[in-house]
Amino acid sequence: MVDALRELGVPAHLAQPRAGVSQFGIRVALPDGREAIWDTDGTAGLEAQVLRDGVLVGFVPHITGSENFTEQQTIDAIARTDYDRPIATQRRTAPPPAPPLPREGGFFRRFMDGFREN
């Protein structure tokens, strides 16, 4: 999902789990220095915390029905989120795609993929 978001120009990254926690999520870097951390708490639905310097400054409330979303619906929901207010909302449509961002992972990713480019 991170790769698909980056192809849309969304600055998404794999969210690192806290020590001893095995849930992974998606971190979206926001232009003003904040970041949205999507689903690292192990719940079924889609929601996010918005942090600045590790301090909670906003959130994306649970998106109704998201526990049954497909991968594409999840990508669309993250891309449509408007973080301008402390309680983020979903736009009706996603903003136009920005230029794609490069895939992350570098050498390690190429090593794990058997040095094949996708």
LINKA-V504548 format. One record per run of one state. SS is the DSSP state (H for helix, E for strand, L for the rest). FROM is the first residue (numbers start at 1). TO is the last residue. If there is no record, write none. Layout:
# LINKA-V504548
ss | from | to
SS | FROM | TO
SS | FROM | TO
This chain:
# LINKA-V504548
ss | from | to
L | 1 | 1
H | 2 | 7
L | 8 | 11
E | 12 | 15
L | 16 | 24
E | 25 | 29
L | 30 | 34
E | 35 | 38
L | 39 | 47
E | 48 | 52
L | 53 | 54
E | 55 | 60
L | 61 | 65
H | 66 | 68
L | 69 | 70
H | 71 | 80
E | 81 | 82
L | 83 | 86
E | 87 | 87
L | 88 | 88
E | 89 | 90
L | 91 | 105
H | 106 | 112
L | 113 | 118
